[in-house]
Amino acid sequence: ANSCIQRLKHLKTLYDNELITENDFETRKSQIVDELTGTSSGTVKTTRRKISTQRNSSLVTSLDESKTSDQVSADPMNIVLAENVLAENGGNDGAQPKQRKKRNRKKIDVIKHGPPDWSKIRSEKAEKWTYSYSEEKWYKEQCKVKIDEVPFDKGGLRYVFHLQDLSIPGRKYVAKMSQDMRDNIKKEIYFNDVRMQAIARFFCHGITGYNSYNPPKKVDFLDAYVLHLKQREGSPVCHVEQYIAGEYKKYNNNTGWVSNDDRNTPHAFAHFTYQASKGKLLVCDIQGVNDIYTDPQVHSSQNVKAFGRGNLGEQGFANFLRTHRCNRICQYLTLTNINQLPIKQMGTVPANTQIASGGIATVPFDFEKSGNAPLLSDQGFPKIVESIDESPEIQDQKNKGESSSCWSFCVVL
């Protein structure tokens, strides 16, 4: 009962924040009430909504007009967006940034909890987009998933939901969706983030990557993919990766903030990416459980647009170099002591003073190729063809030669 009541409250919050329509709200509310009371209201039929081109055009226009800088978070752990840095400096032409109209929105409640009872969550059809770093290509496959209705955590920019992939039901996943609903209009941010995570993995596992030098602790970034929820209104997408149990920690961010933890590995890895790319790229915003990381940010001076809004370019490099202090792993990898400060002696210590090769090799990375081609087509996100959710009753009707269809719309998380 408490679970149903909490889901009703969460559903009302989504409706109040204009994230779902009134029809969606009433339909889902009836389903939860039926579950709570043990009754059934029969098959709920929803008609396919027709949204005019004019309405879509006005929505996109209003979003474009509101693309101004959010205030930089007071929490130094949170990532800072490039447009915020530009706004703080007055922009390129010194013009004052436009003020985005503030709306009174209710916060979506985040409740710490484990995976839900999946038998009570309806499944949905989706498309899984995975990225191949070696081929610089995206691959698509169909899948069915279940997504929890209440987020169990959130970061500086995203809500985090439990997710079940029905092709691997025993494996735990999480779905991450932006707190800024504009990101569901311009979906490139999700593709950029998954691509950055693949690049960060390459700097871990490549032939001349960080782990090839046998550091005291090897590092990894989770495999991630973009999930297109094609049965949901607005066809939103989300970031999906495997759930990792343990204490989640953040060790640095994209503006030079460094945690107080006496950890050497995360900071040595970030320093390694900068030197291995000859000062053209830096993987930062290192966070995760132990040394399994996720959600990195990449700074690049060569192709600023390739790595999303958190890429601060040369300023990002300067932020890192300003606060980084080399440790024994940096020394082991023969990384340049940038600030010429005494080597930090605390934390993990390698067995040897330095690597046998006498120095690291450059990690091969094609900056010209990287990100020059748009992640999505010029027409935006690939055209969506709504799929029909066929219930057992409908399937029975088909078997009997009857024709019927029921369009399914799910709550937009």
C-alpha contacts under 8 A as a table, 3 or more apart, distances in Angstrom:
res1	aa1	res2	aa2	distance
1	A	4	C	5.18
1	A	5	I	6.24
1	A	36	L	6.20
2	N	5	I	5.10
2	N	6	Q	6.09
3	S	6	Q	5.15
3	S	7	R	6.20
4	C	7	R	5.04
4	C	8	L	6.21
4	C	32	I	6.33
4	C	33	V	7.69
4	C	35	E	7.83
4	C	36	L	6.34
5	I	8	L	5.06
5	I	9	K	6.32
6	Q	9	K	5.10
6	Q	10	H	6.20
7	R	10	H	4.99
7	R	11	L	6.02
7	R	32	I	7.80
7	R	149	E	6.99
7	R	150	V	7.04
8	L	11	L	4.99
8	L	12	K	6.18
8	L	29	K	6.63
8	L	32	I	7.22
9	K	12	K	5.12
9	K	13	T	6.32
10	H	13	T	5.05
10	H	14	L	6.40
10	H	108	I	6.84
10	H	109	D	6.83
10	H	149	E	7.90
10	H	150	V	6.84
11	L	14	L	5.13
11	L	15	Y	6.35
11	L	25	F	6.91
11	L	29	K	7.56
12	K	15	Y	5.04
12	K	16	D	6.06
12	K	25	F	7.48
13	T	16	D	5.03
13	T	17	N	6.14
13	T	106	K	6.43
13	T	107	K	7.42
13	T	108	I	6.27
14	L	17	N	5.17
14	L	18	E	6.37
14	L	19	L	5.23
14	L	20	I	6.20
14	L	108	I	7.26
14	L	413	L	7.71
15	Y	18	E	5.01
15	Y	19	L	5.77
15	Y	20	I	5.26
15	Y	21	T	6.66
15	Y	22	E	7.11
15	Y	25	F	6.49
16	D	19	L	7.61
16	D	105	R	7.35
16	D	106	K	7.08
17	N	20	I	7.96
17	N	105	R	5.47
17	N	106	K	6.30
18	E	21	T	6.83
19	L	412	V	6.41
19	L	413	L	7.67
20	I	24	D	6.12
20	I	25	F	6.59
20	I	411	V	6.41
20	I	412	V	6.14
21	T	24	D	5.19
21	T	25	F	6.19
22	E	25	F	4.98
22	E	26	E	6.16
23	N	26	E	5.26
23	N	27	T	6.08
24	D	27	T	5.20
24	D	28	R	6.11
24	D	409	F	7.08
24	D	410	C	7.21
24	D	411	V	6.59
25	F	28	R	5.43
25	F	29	K	5.91
25	F	411	V	7.74
26	E	29	K	5.04
26	E	30	S	6.13
27	T	30	S	5.32
27	T	31	Q	6.51
27	T	44	V	7.23
28	R	31	Q	5.06
28	R	32	I	6.33
28	R	411	V	7.53
29	K	32	I	5.21
29	K	33	V	6.12
30	S	33	V	5.08
30	S	34	D	6.02
30	S	41	S	7.62
31	Q	34	D	5.15
31	Q	35	E	6.25
32	I	35	E	5.00
32	I	36	L	6.14
33	V	36	L	4.93
33	V	37	T	6.07
34	D	37	T	5.24
34	D	38	G	5.51
34	D	39	T	4.85
34	D	40	S	5.42
34	D	41	S	6.97
35	E	38	G	5.15
35	E	39	T	6.80
35	E	40	S	7.88
36	L	39	T	7.98
41	S	44	V	7.50
45	K	406	C	6.42
45	K	407	W	7.65
46	T	406	C	7.11
46	T	407	W	6.37
46	T	408	S	7.27
47	T	406	C	7.95
47	T	407	W	6.70
48	R	407	W	6.40
51	I	55	R	6.70
51	I	56	N	7.21
52	S	55	R	5.32
52	S	56	N	6.55
53	T	56	N	5.13
53	T	57	S	6.01
54	Q	57	S	5.02
54	Q	58	S	6.13
55	R	58	S	5.19
55	R	59	L	6.15
56	N	59	L	5.08
56	N	60	V	6.24
57	S	60	V	5.28
57	S	61	T	6.11
58	S	61	T	4.99
58	S	62	S	6.06
59	L	62	S	5.21
59	L	63	L	6.22
60	V	63	L	5.08
60	V	64	D	6.12
60	V	185	I	7.83
61	T	64	D	5.10
61	T	65	E	6.18
62	S	65	E	5.12
62	S	66	S	6.28
63	L	66	S	5.09
63	L	67	K	6.40
63	L	182	R	6.94
64	D	67	K	5.33
65	E	68	T	7.91
66	S	98	K	8.00
66	S	99	Q	7.95
66	S	100	R	5.33
66	S	101	K	7.36
67	K	100	R	7.42
68	T	83	E	7.79
68	T	97	P	6.77
68	T	98	K	6.12
68	T	99	Q	6.73
68	T	100	R	6.09
69	S	83	E	5.78
69	S	84	N	5.18
69	S	87	A	6.60
69	S	97	P	7.50
69	S	100	R	8.00
70	D	84	N	6.61
71	Q	84	N	6.93
72	V	80	V	6.35
72	V	81	L	7.95
72	V	84	N	6.46
73	S	76	P	7.07
73	S	78	N	6.65
73	S	80	V	7.40
75	D	78	N	5.77
76	P	79	I	7.83
76	P	253	N	7.92
76	P	257	W	6.38
77	M	250	K	7.36
77	M	252	N	7.06
77	M	253	N	6.05
77	M	257	W	6.74
78	N	155	G	7.86
78	N	156	G	5.20
78	N	253	N	6.76
79	I	156	G	6.90
79	I	253	N	5.84
79	I	254	N	5.88
79	I	255	T	7.41
79	I	285	D	7.32
79	I	310	G	6.90
80	V	84	N	6.93
80	V	85	V	7.70
80	V	254	N	6.70
80	V	255	T	6.88
80	V	310	G	6.10
81	L	84	N	5.40
81	L	85	V	6.88
81	L	309	R	5.21
81	L	310	G	4.46
81	L	311	N	7.36
81	L	312	L	7.67
82	A	85	V	5.25
82	A	86	L	6.38
82	A	309	R	5.29
82	A	310	G	5.38
82	A	311	N	6.16
82	A	312	L	5.41
83	E	86	L	4.94
83	E	87	A	6.02
83	E	309	R	7.09
84	N	87	A	5.00
84	N	88	E	6.13
85	V	88	E	5.14
85	V	89	N	6.44
86	L	89	N	5.21
86	L	90	G	6.37
86	L	91	G	4.96
86	L	92	N	7.47
87	A	90	G	4.98
87	A	91	G	5.26
87	A	96	Q	7.69
87	A	97	P	6.28
88	E	91	G	7.43
89	N	94	G	7.68
90	G	93	D	7.30
90	G	94	G	4.61
90	G	95	A	6.01
90	G	96	Q	6.07
90	G	97	P	7.34
91	G	94	G	5.13
91	G	95	A	6.21
91	G	96	Q	7.46
91	G	97	P	7.59
92	N	95	A	7.66
109	D	150	V	7.53
109	D	151	P	7.37
110	V	150	V	6.89
110	V	151	P	5.22
110	V	152	F	5.40
110	V	153	D	5.77
110	V	154	K	7.18
111	I	150	V	7.12
111	I	151	P	6.42
111	I	152	F	4.87
111	I	153	D	6.88
112	K	151	P	7.87
112	K	152	F	4.52
112	K	153	D	6.30
113	H	152	F	5.62
114	G	152	F	7.60
114	G	162	H	7.83
115	P	118	W	7.79
115	P	148	D	7.68
115	P	162	H	5.80
115	P	163	L	7.93
116	P	148	D	6.71
116	P	162	H	7.73
117	D	120	K	5.85
117	D	121	I	7.27
118	W	121	I	5.12
118	W	122	R	7.93
118	W	146	K	7.32
118	W	164	Q	7.90
119	S	122	R	7.58
121	I	146	K	6.33
121	I	147	I	7.26
121	I	148	D	7.02
122	R	146	K	6.27
123	S	144	K	6.48
123	S	145	V	5.49
123	S	146	K	4.71
123	S	147	I	7.81
124	E	144	K	5.50
124	E	145	V	5.58
124	E	146	K	6.38
124	E	229	L	7.81
124	E	231	Q	6.79
124	E	389	D	7.99
125	K	142	Q	7.43
125	K	143	C	6.01
125	K	144	K	4.57
125	K	145	V	6.59
125	K	229	L	7.05
125	K	230	K	6.83
125	K	231	Q	6.47
125	K	387	S	7.93
126	A	142	Q	6.04
126	A	143	C	5.37
126	A	144	K	5.77
126	A	145	V	7.01
126	A	227	L	6.67
126	A	228	H	5.57
126	A	229	L	4.87
126	A	230	K	5.53
126	A	231	Q	7.20
127	E	140	K	6.53
127	E	141	E	5.72
127	E	142	Q	4.69
127	E	143	C	5.92
127	E	227	L	5.72
127	E	228	H	4.98
127	E	229	L	6.78
127	E	230	K	7.16
128	K	140	K	5.55
128	K	141	E	5.29
128	K	142	Q	6.17
128	K	143	C	6.70
128	K	225	Y	6.68
128	K	226	V	5.96
128	K	227	L	4.77
128	K	228	H	6.43
129	W	138	W	6.34
129	W	139	Y	5.54
129	W	140	K	4.63
129	W	141	E	6.80
129	W	225	Y	5.67
129	W	226	V	4.99
129	W	227	L	6.21
129	W	228	H	7.66
130	T	138	W	5.66
130	T	139	Y	5.27
130	T	140	K	6.54
130	T	224	A	7.37
130	T	225	Y	4.88
130	T	226	V	6.60
131	Y	136	E	7.22
131	Y	137	K	5.94
131	Y	138	W	4.60
131	Y	139	Y	6.34
131	Y	194	V	7.42
131	Y	195	R	6.53
131	Y	198	A	7.36
131	Y	225	Y	7.10
132	S	135	E	5.44
132	S	136	E	5.59
132	S	137	K	5.42
132	S	138	W	6.31
132	S	139	Y	7.70
132	S	198	A	7.76
133	Y	136	E	4.93
133	Y	137	K	7.11
133	Y	195	R	7.69
133	Y	198	A	6.30
133	Y	199	I	6.77
133	Y	202	F	7.77
143	C	165	D	7.58
143	C	166	L	7.63
143	C	167	S	7.34
144	K	165	D	6.38
144	K	166	L	5.71
144	K	167	S	7.32
145	V	163	L	7.03
145	V	164	Q	5.55
145	V	165	D	4.64
145	V	166	L	5.50
146	K	163	L	5.73
146	K	164	Q	5.11
146	K	165	D	6.71
146	K	166	L	7.47
147	I	161	F	6.84
147	I	162	H	6.07
147	I	163	L	4.52
147	I	164	Q	6.47
147	I	175	A	7.60
148	D	151	P	7.25
148	D	161	F	5.84
148	D	162	H	5.35
148	D	163	L	6.24
149	E	161	F	7.44
149	E	413	L	7.11
150	V	161	F	6.64
151	P	154	K	7.35
151	P	159	Y	6.03
151	P	160	V	5.22
151	P	161	F	4.51
151	P	162	H	7.37
152	F	159	Y	7.92
152	F	160	V	6.05
152	F	161	F	5.87
152	F	162	H	7.36
153	D	159	Y	6.18
153	D	160	V	5.10
153	D	161	F	7.21
154	K	157	L	7.52
154	K	158	R	5.52
154	K	159	Y	4.30
154	K	160	V	5.35
155	G	158	R	5.31
155	G	159	Y	6.61
155	G	160	V	7.88
157	L	178	S	5.86
157	L	179	Q	5.76
157	L	180	D	7.53
158	R	176	K	5.98
158	R	177	M	5.28
158	R	178	S	4.28
158	R	179	Q	5.06
159	Y	176	K	5.62
159	Y	177	M	5.37
159	Y	178	S	6.28
159	Y	179	Q	6.28
160	V	174	V	6.48
160	V	175	A	5.75
160	V	176	K	4.62
160	V	177	M	6.63
161	F	174	V	5.52
161	F	175	A	5.10
161	F	176	K	6.37
162	H	172	K	7.66
162	H	173	Y	6.21
162	H	174	V	4.67
162	H	175	A	6.24
163	L	172	K	6.96
163	L	173	Y	5.06
163	L	174	V	5.04
163	L	175	A	5.92
164	Q	168	I	7.70
164	Q	169	P	5.97
164	Q	171	R	7.41
164	Q	172	K	6.43
164	Q	173	Y	6.09
164	Q	174	V	8.00
165	D	168	I	5.44
165	D	169	P	5.60
165	D	171	R	7.69
165	D	173	Y	7.48
166	L	169	P	4.83
168	I	171	R	5.82
169	P	172	K	7.71
171	R	242	Q	7.62
172	K	242	Q	6.00
172	K	243	Y	5.36
173	Y	240	V	6.84
173	Y	241	E	5.67
173	Y	242	Q	4.24
173	Y	243	Y	4.69
174	V	240	V	5.68
174	V	241	E	5.75
174	V	242	Q	6.16
174	V	243	Y	5.64
175	A	238	C	6.16
175	A	239	H	5.58
175	A	240	V	4.58
175	A	241	E	6.94
176	K	238	C	5.66
176	K	239	H	4.98
176	K	240	V	6.30
177	M	237	V	7.66
177	M	238	C	5.11
177	M	239	H	6.56
177	M	413	L	7.59
178	S	181	M	6.64
178	S	183	D	6.56
178	S	184	N	7.91
178	S	238	C	7.82
180	D	183	D	5.91
181	M	184	N	5.50
181	M	185	I	7.40
182	R	185	I	5.25
182	R	186	K	6.56
183	D	186	K	5.06
183	D	187	K	5.54
183	D	188	E	7.85
183	D	189	I	6.78
184	N	187	K	5.36
184	N	234	G	7.89
184	N	236	P	5.46
184	N	237	V	6.76
185	I	236	P	7.91
186	K	189	I	7.20
187	K	190	Y	5.92
187	K	191	F	7.22
187	K	236	P	7.89
187	K	237	V	6.97
187	K	381	F	7.22
188	E	191	F	5.18
188	E	192	N	6.09
188	E	375	L	6.99
188	E	376	L	7.10
189	I	192	N	5.06
189	I	193	D	6.16
189	I	308	G	6.38
190	Y	193	D	5.16
190	Y	194	V	6.33
190	Y	226	V	6.53
190	Y	237	V	7.45
190	Y	238	C	6.66
190	Y	239	H	6.17
191	F	194	V	5.30
191	F	195	R	6.09
191	F	226	V	6.50
191	F	375	L	6.91
192	N	195	R	5.09
192	N	196	M	6.08
192	N	306	A	7.28
192	N	307	F	6.03
192	N	308	G	6.04
192	N	375	L	7.62
193	D	196	M	5.08
193	D	197	Q	6.28
193	D	295	D	7.12
193	D	296	P	7.89
193	D	297	Q	7.96
193	D	307	F	7.57
193	D	308	G	7.45
194	V	197	Q	5.13
194	V	198	A	6.39
194	V	224	A	5.78
194	V	225	Y	5.92
194	V	226	V	6.89
194	V	239	H	7.25
195	R	198	A	5.07
195	R	199	I	6.33
196	M	199	I	5.04
196	M	200	A	6.15
196	M	296	P	6.93
196	M	297	Q	6.95
196	M	298	V	6.61
196	M	307	F	6.68
197	Q	200	A	5.04
197	Q	201	R	6.29
197	Q	221	F	6.64
197	Q	222	L	7.47
197	Q	223	D	7.45
197	Q	224	A	7.19
197	Q	294	T	6.99
197	Q	295	D	6.60
197	Q	296	P	6.25
198	A	201	R	5.07
198	A	202	F	6.35
198	A	221	F	7.79
198	A	223	D	7.11
198	A	224	A	7.73
199	I	202	F	4.96
199	I	203	F	6.54
200	A	203	F	5.21
200	A	204	C	6.58
200	A	221	F	6.75
200	A	283	V	6.60
200	A	296	P	7.34
201	R	204	C	4.94
201	R	205	H	6.10
201	R	206	G	7.92
201	R	220	D	6.22
201	R	221	F	5.31
201	R	222	L	7.78
202	F	205	H	5.21
202	F	206	G	5.02
202	F	209	G	6.90
203	F	206	G	5.80
203	F	208	T	7.92
203	F	209	G	4.77
203	F	210	Y	6.21
203	F	273	T	6.72
203	F	363	V	7.09
204	C	209	G	4.92
204	C	210	Y	4.89
204	C	211	N	5.63
204	C	219	V	6.37
204	C	220	D	6.15
204	C	221	F	7.87
205	H	208	T	7.73
205	H	209	G	5.20
205	H	210	Y	6.83
205	H	211	N	6.03
205	H	212	S	7.06
205	H	220	D	7.83
206	G	209	G	4.45
206	G	210	Y	7.82
206	G	212	S	7.60
206	G	363	V	7.51
207	I	212	S	6.61
207	I	363	V	7.95
208	T	212	S	5.87
208	T	213	Y	7.82
208	T	360	I	7.69
208	T	361	A	6.25
208	T	362	T	7.08
208	T	363	V	5.70
209	G	212	S	5.50
209	G	213	Y	7.59
209	G	363	V	6.42
210	Y	213	Y	6.05
210	Y	214	N	7.81
210	Y	215	P	7.58
210	Y	218	K	7.75
210	Y	219	V	7.88
210	Y	269	F	6.91
210	Y	272	F	7.08
211	N	214	N	5.45
211	N	215	P	6.37
211	N	218	K	5.47
211	N	219	V	6.87
213	Y	333	L	7.71
213	Y	355	I	6.91
214	N	217	K	7.77
214	N	218	K	7.19
215	P	218	K	6.08
215	P	329	I	7.25
215	P	350	P	6.79
216	P	348	T	7.28
216	P	349	V	7.15
216	P	350	P	5.34
216	P	351	A	7.42
217	K	265	T	6.92
217	K	291	D	7.68
218	K	291	D	7.22
219	V	291	D	5.13
219	V	292	I	6.07
219	V	293	Y	7.59
220	D	291	D	6.53
220	D	292	I	4.96
220	D	293	Y	6.08
221	F	292	I	5.61
221	F	293	Y	4.62
221	F	294	T	5.49
222	L	241	E	6.67
222	L	242	Q	7.06
222	L	292	I	6.84
222	L	293	Y	6.40
222	L	294	T	5.87
223	D	241	E	6.22
223	D	242	Q	7.48
224	A	239	H	7.02
224	A	240	V	5.65
224	A	241	E	4.60
224	A	242	Q	7.61
225	Y	239	H	6.07
225	Y	240	V	5.44
225	Y	241	E	6.65
226	V	237	V	6.66
226	V	238	C	5.82
226	V	239	H	4.94
226	V	240	V	6.15
227	L	237	V	5.40
227	L	238	C	5.31
227	L	239	H	6.27
227	L	240	V	6.59
228	H	235	S	6.79
228	H	236	P	6.20
228	H	237	V	4.37
228	H	238	C	6.75
229	L	232	R	5.76
229	L	235	S	5.60
229	L	236	P	5.63
229	L	237	V	5.72
229	L	238	C	7.88
230	K	233	E	7.90
230	K	235	S	4.90
230	K	236	P	7.24
230	K	384	I	7.00
230	K	385	V	7.86
230	K	386	E	6.52
230	K	387	S	7.45
231	Q	235	S	6.71
231	Q	386	E	6.32
231	Q	387	S	6.45
231	Q	408	S	6.75
231	Q	409	F	6.11
231	Q	410	C	6.80
232	R	235	S	5.30
232	R	236	P	6.88
232	R	408	S	7.95
232	R	409	F	5.35
232	R	410	C	5.00
232	R	411	V	6.80
232	R	412	V	6.30
233	E	236	P	7.47
233	E	409	F	6.15
233	E	410	C	6.90
233	E	411	V	7.69
233	E	412	V	6.72
235	S	384	I	7.60
236	P	412	V	7.55
244	I	289	V	7.01
245	A	289	V	7.40
246	G	289	V	5.92
246	G	290	N	7.98
247	E	289	V	5.73
247	E	290	N	7.73
248	Y	287	Q	7.28
248	Y	288	G	5.14
248	Y	289	V	4.74
248	Y	290	N	7.72
249	K	287	Q	5.59
249	K	288	G	5.48
249	K	289	V	6.28
249	K	290	N	7.87
250	K	253	N	7.83
250	K	259	S	7.12
250	K	285	D	7.44
250	K	286	I	6.15
250	K	287	Q	4.09
250	K	288	G	6.47
251	Y	258	V	5.90
251	Y	259	S	4.99
251	Y	261	D	7.40
251	Y	266	P	6.76
251	Y	267	H	7.65
251	Y	285	D	7.18
251	Y	286	I	5.62
251	Y	287	Q	5.80
252	N	256	G	6.84
252	N	257	W	5.37
252	N	258	V	4.47
252	N	259	S	6.02
252	N	267	H	7.79
252	N	284	C	6.73
252	N	285	D	5.09
252	N	286	I	5.66
252	N	287	Q	7.42
253	N	256	G	6.11
253	N	257	W	5.55
253	N	258	V	7.05
253	N	284	C	6.11
253	N	285	D	3.84
253	N	286	I	6.77
254	N	257	W	7.36
254	N	284	C	5.94
254	N	285	D	5.44
254	N	297	Q	6.78
254	N	299	H	7.99
254	N	310	G	7.20
254	N	311	N	7.92
254	N	312	L	7.73
254	N	316	G	6.31
254	N	319	N	7.48
254	N	320	F	7.52
255	T	316	G	6.16
255	T	319	N	5.23
255	T	320	F	6.84
256	G	316	G	7.72
256	G	319	N	4.50
256	G	320	F	4.66
256	G	321	L	7.73
256	G	322	R	7.01
256	G	323	T	5.82
256	G	324	H	7.78
257	W	323	T	7.30
258	V	323	T	7.30
258	V	324	H	7.94
262	D	346	M	6.63
262	D	347	G	5.37
263	R	266	P	6.76
263	R	267	H	7.57
263	R	347	G	5.51
263	R	348	T	6.99
264	N	267	H	5.71
264	N	268	A	6.00
264	N	327	N	6.21
264	N	328	R	7.54
264	N	329	I	6.74
264	N	347	G	5.80
264	N	348	T	6.04
265	T	268	A	5.11
265	T	269	F	6.03
265	T	291	D	7.82
265	T	329	I	7.02
265	T	348	T	7.41
266	P	269	F	5.25
266	P	270	A	6.44
266	P	286	I	6.41
266	P	291	D	7.45
267	H	270	A	5.12
267	H	271	H	6.22
267	H	324	H	7.53
268	A	271	H	5.03
268	A	272	F	5.99
268	A	326	C	7.29
268	A	327	N	7.16
268	A	329	I	6.12
268	A	330	C	5.34
269	F	272	F	4.89
269	F	273	T	6.37
270	A	273	T	5.34
270	A	274	Y	6.65
270	A	282	L	6.37
270	A	283	V	5.40
270	A	284	C	5.72
270	A	286	I	7.85
271	H	274	Y	5.27
271	H	275	Q	6.47
271	H	282	L	7.46
271	H	330	C	7.47
271	H	335	L	7.52
272	F	275	Q	5.30
272	F	276	A	5.79
272	F	330	C	7.64
272	F	333	L	7.97
272	F	335	L	6.98
273	T	276	A	5.15
273	T	277	S	6.02
273	T	281	L	6.68
273	T	282	L	5.37
273	T	283	V	6.13
274	Y	277	S	5.46
274	Y	278	K	6.42
274	Y	279	G	4.97
274	Y	280	K	6.72
274	Y	281	L	5.44
274	Y	282	L	4.66
274	Y	283	V	7.44
275	Q	278	K	4.96
275	Q	279	G	5.52
275	Q	335	L	7.00
275	Q	336	T	7.91
275	Q	362	T	7.79
276	A	279	G	7.50
276	A	360	I	7.02
276	A	361	A	6.47
276	A	362	T	4.55
276	A	363	V	5.39
277	S	280	K	5.48
277	S	281	L	5.72
277	S	282	L	7.85
277	S	362	T	5.98
277	S	363	V	6.00
277	S	364	P	7.65
277	S	365	F	7.40
278	K	281	L	7.66
278	K	362	T	7.08
279	G	282	L	7.54
280	K	300	S	5.75
280	K	301	S	5.66
280	K	302	Q	6.45
281	L	298	V	6.84
281	L	299	H	5.61
281	L	300	S	4.56
281	L	301	S	6.83
281	L	302	Q	7.98
282	L	298	V	5.59
282	L	299	H	5.13
282	L	300	S	6.63
282	L	317	F	7.06
283	V	286	I	7.69
283	V	296	P	6.55
283	V	297	Q	5.86
283	V	298	V	4.61
283	V	299	H	6.55
284	C	296	P	5.89
284	C	297	Q	5.32
284	C	298	V	6.21
284	C	299	H	7.67
285	D	295	D	7.40
285	D	296	P	5.10
285	D	297	Q	5.45
286	I	293	Y	6.55
286	I	294	T	7.30
286	I	295	D	7.54
286	I	296	P	5.72
286	I	297	Q	7.89
287	Q	293	Y	5.33
287	Q	294	T	6.07
287	Q	295	D	7.17
287	Q	296	P	7.36
288	G	291	D	6.76
288	G	292	I	5.70
288	G	293	Y	4.24
288	G	294	T	5.72
289	V	292	I	5.50
289	V	293	Y	6.55
290	N	293	Y	7.80
293	Y	296	P	7.68
297	Q	307	F	7.58
297	Q	310	G	6.49
297	Q	311	N	6.92
298	V	307	F	6.07
298	V	310	G	7.67
298	V	311	N	6.01
299	H	304	V	7.65
299	H	307	F	7.14
299	H	310	G	7.70
299	H	311	N	4.65
299	H	312	L	5.84
299	H	313	G	5.09
299	H	314	E	7.70
299	H	316	G	6.02
299	H	317	F	7.03
300	S	303	N	6.00
300	S	304	V	5.77
300	S	307	F	7.51
300	S	311	N	6.68
300	S	312	L	7.54
300	S	313	G	4.89
300	S	314	E	7.29
301	S	304	V	6.11
301	S	313	G	4.69
301	S	314	E	5.68
302	Q	367	F	6.46
302	Q	368	E	7.88
303	N	306	A	5.61
303	N	307	F	7.81
303	N	367	F	6.90
303	N	368	E	7.70
303	N	370	S	7.54
303	N	371	G	7.18
303	N	372	N	7.83
304	V	307	F	6.39
304	V	308	G	7.76
304	V	311	N	6.46
304	V	312	L	7.70
304	V	313	G	6.24
305	K	308	G	5.99
305	K	309	R	7.82
305	K	311	N	7.83
305	K	371	G	7.33
306	A	370	S	6.82
306	A	371	G	4.52
306	A	372	N	7.21
307	F	310	G	7.30
307	F	311	N	5.77
307	F	371	G	7.84
308	G	311	N	5.87
309	R	312	L	7.85
311	N	316	G	7.10
312	L	315	Q	5.46
312	L	316	G	4.61
312	L	317	F	7.86
313	G	316	G	5.23
313	G	317	F	6.63
314	E	317	F	5.07
314	E	318	A	6.30
315	Q	318	A	5.03
315	Q	319	N	6.17
316	G	319	N	5.05
316	G	320	F	6.40
317	F	320	F	5.29
317	F	321	L	6.18
318	A	321	L	5.15
318	A	322	R	5.94
319	N	322	R	5.30
319	N	323	T	6.82
320	F	323	T	5.68
320	F	324	H	5.87
321	L	324	H	5.32
321	L	338	I	6.99
321	L	339	N	7.43
322	R	339	N	7.70
324	H	339	N	7.79
325	R	337	N	7.93
325	R	339	N	7.09
325	R	341	L	6.85
325	R	343	I	7.16
325	R	344	K	6.89
326	C	329	I	7.89
326	C	330	C	5.61
326	C	331	Q	7.13
326	C	337	N	6.10
326	C	338	I	7.85
326	C	341	L	7.62
326	C	342	P	7.86
326	C	343	I	5.48
326	C	344	K	6.16
327	N	330	C	5.28
327	N	331	Q	6.36
327	N	343	I	5.15
327	N	344	K	4.39
327	N	345	Q	6.40
327	N	346	M	7.83
328	R	331	Q	4.92
328	R	332	Y	6.06
328	R	343	I	6.58
328	R	344	K	6.45
328	R	345	Q	6.29
328	R	348	T	7.58
328	R	349	V	5.86
328	R	350	P	6.99
329	I	332	Y	4.79
329	I	333	L	6.18
329	I	348	T	7.67
329	I	349	V	6.68
329	I	350	P	6.40
330	C	333	L	5.19
330	C	334	T	6.17
330	C	335	L	5.27
330	C	336	T	7.87
331	Q	334	T	4.90
331	Q	335	L	6.02
331	Q	337	N	7.97
331	Q	343	I	7.66
331	Q	353	T	7.36
331	Q	354	Q	6.59
332	Y	335	L	7.73
332	Y	350	P	6.95
332	Y	352	N	7.10
332	Y	353	T	5.38
332	Y	354	Q	3.74
332	Y	355	I	5.88
333	L	354	Q	5.94
333	L	355	I	5.95
333	L	359	G	6.49
333	L	360	I	6.59
334	T	354	Q	6.55
334	T	355	I	7.52
334	T	358	G	7.15
334	T	359	G	5.59
334	T	360	I	7.21
335	L	359	G	7.82
335	L	360	I	7.98
337	N	340	Q	5.28
337	N	341	L	7.28
345	Q	349	V	7.86
346	M	349	V	7.80
350	P	353	T	6.92
352	N	355	I	7.24
354	Q	358	G	7.12
355	I	358	G	5.73
355	I	359	G	6.85
356	A	359	G	7.96
357	S	360	I	7.40
366	D	369	K	5.37
366	D	370	S	5.95
367	F	370	S	4.90
367	F	371	G	7.93
368	E	371	G	7.76
368	E	372	N	6.80
369	K	372	N	5.84
369	K	373	A	7.59
370	S	373	A	7.72
371	G	374	P	6.44
371	G	375	L	7.24
374	P	377	S	6.46
374	P	378	D	7.58
376	L	379	Q	7.83
376	L	380	G	5.79
376	L	381	F	5.93
376	L	382	P	7.46
377	S	380	G	5.28
377	S	381	F	6.71
377	S	382	P	7.13
379	Q	382	P	7.52
387	S	407	W	7.90
388	I	405	S	7.05
388	I	406	C	6.66
388	I	407	W	5.60
388	I	408	S	6.76
389	D	406	C	6.57
389	D	407	W	6.31
389	D	408	S	5.74
390	E	393	E	7.95
390	E	394	I	5.79
390	E	395	Q	6.40
390	E	405	S	7.05
390	E	406	C	6.80
391	S	394	I	5.20
391	S	395	Q	6.31
392	P	395	Q	4.99
392	P	396	D	6.15
393	E	396	D	5.08
393	E	397	Q	6.33
394	I	397	Q	4.98
394	I	398	K	6.30
394	I	404	S	6.43
394	I	405	S	6.85
394	I	406	C	7.97
395	Q	398	K	5.03
395	Q	399	N	6.24
396	D	399	N	5.02
396	D	400	K	6.31
397	Q	400	K	5.05
397	Q	401	G	6.31
397	Q	402	E	4.90
397	Q	403	S	6.66
397	Q	404	S	7.24
398	K	401	G	4.98
398	K	402	E	5.09
398	K	403	S	5.98
398	K	404	S	7.56
399	N	402	E	7.34
